Amino acid sequence: SKPAEKALKAAKAVKKGIQKKPTRKIRTKIHFYRPKTLKLARKPKYPRRSVPKTNKLDQYQILKYPLTTESAMKKIEETNTLVFIVDLRSNKRQIKDAVKRMYDIQTQKVNTLIR
C-alpha cells in the first residue's frame, strides 16, 4: 500500500524534523558594533538622601535690602524704578519672581549690576 508507506514516511520526517545547515549572517562591515540592549530606568528601593534639598534662595534670601542712596531715590521719583541689593547667585527671573511675591508688583524688566 503506497499511500500508507508515504504517510508513515511523512510522519517520520515530521517527528525527526528537517536537519538544515544553519546559515551564517553575512557581515558587510569590518567593525563589530555591540548590539543595543534594553536599558531600564532606575527604580531605587529607597531615596539615597533622607531629606530632600531645601531651596536656599527663597524670596527673602534673594532680595537683601532696598538701596537708599541719593541716586536710587532719584530713580524712584523720576523713572518709577526700584533699586535693590540682591544675592549674587540669583538670576533675573528669580529676582523678578521674588519682587512679585514680596511686594505684589508686576515687574517690567530687571537690570542687574555687579559691584
C-alpha positions in Angstrom: 0.0 0.0 0.0 1.7 3.0 -1.3 -0.3 5.8 0.4 0.2 4.2 3.8 4.0 4.0 3.3 4.0 7.5 2.1 2.1 8.7 5.2 4.4 6.7 7.5 7.4 8.3 5.8 5.9 11.8 6.2 5.1 11.2 9.8 8.7 10.0 10.5 10.0 13.1 8.7 7.8 15.4 10.8 8.8 13.7 14.0 12.5 13.8 13.2 12.5 17.4 11.8 14.4 18.6 8.9 18.1 19.0 9.7 19.3 22.1 7.8 22.7 23.5 8.0 22.4 26.9 9.8 23.1 29.8 7.6 25.6 32.4 8.8 24.8 36.1 8.7 26.8 37.9 6.1 28.8 40.7 7.6 29.0 43.8 5.5 31.2 46.0 7.8 34.7 45.4 9.0 33.9 46.7 12.5 31.8 44.9 15.1 29.3 47.1 17.0 27.9 45.8 20.2 24.1 45.3 19.8 21.9 47.8 21.6 20.1 46.2 24.5 17.2 47.3 26.7 18.2 50.0 29.2 15.7 50.1 32.1 15.1 53.2 34.1 16.3 53.2 37.7 13.8 52.2 40.3 15.5 52.7 43.7 14.1 50.8 46.7 14.7 53.9 48.9 15.9 57.5 48.4 19.6 58.0 48.7 19.2 61.1 50.8 17.0 61.2 53.8 15.7 64.7 53.4 15.2 66.4 50.1 17.3 69.6 49.5 15.6 72.8 50.5 15.8 75.8 48.2 18.2 78.1 50.0 17.5 81.0 47.6 13.9 81.9 48.6 12.5 85.4 48.1 13.8 86.6 51.5 17.3 85.4 50.6 17.3 86.9 47.1 16.2 90.4 48.0 18.5 91.6 50.7 17.5 95.3 51.1 16.4 98.3 49.1 19.1 100.8 48.2 18.5 104.2 49.7 21.2 106.4 48.2 20.6 109.7 46.5 20.8 108.3 43.0 18.5 105.5 43.9 15.9 107.9 45.3 16.2 110.0 42.2 15.5 106.8 40.1 12.4 106.0 42.2 11.0 109.5 41.8 11.8 110.2 38.1 11.7 106.8 36.3 9.4 104.8 38.6 12.2 102.3 39.3 13.0 100.3 42.5 16.7 99.6 43.4 17.5 96.5 45.5 20.7 94.9 46.7 20.2 91.2 45.8 22.1 87.9 46.3 24.8 87.4 43.8 23.7 83.8 43.0 20.2 84.9 41.9 19.4 85.5 38.2 16.9 88.0 36.7 14.0 85.6 36.6 14.4 84.8 40.3 14.7 88.5 41.2 11.5 89.2 39.2 9.7 86.4 40.9 10.9 87.5 44.4 9.8 91.1 43.9 6.4 89.9 42.7 6.0 87.6 45.8 7.2 90.2 48.3 5.5 93.4 47.1 2.7 92.2 44.7 4.3 94.3 41.9 4.3 93.4 38.2 8.0 93.8 37.2 8.5 95.2 33.7 12.2 94.4 33.5 15.2 93.7 35.7 18.6 95.4 35.3 21.5 94.0 37.2 24.8 95.4 38.1 27.6 93.5 40.0 29.6 95.9 42.1 
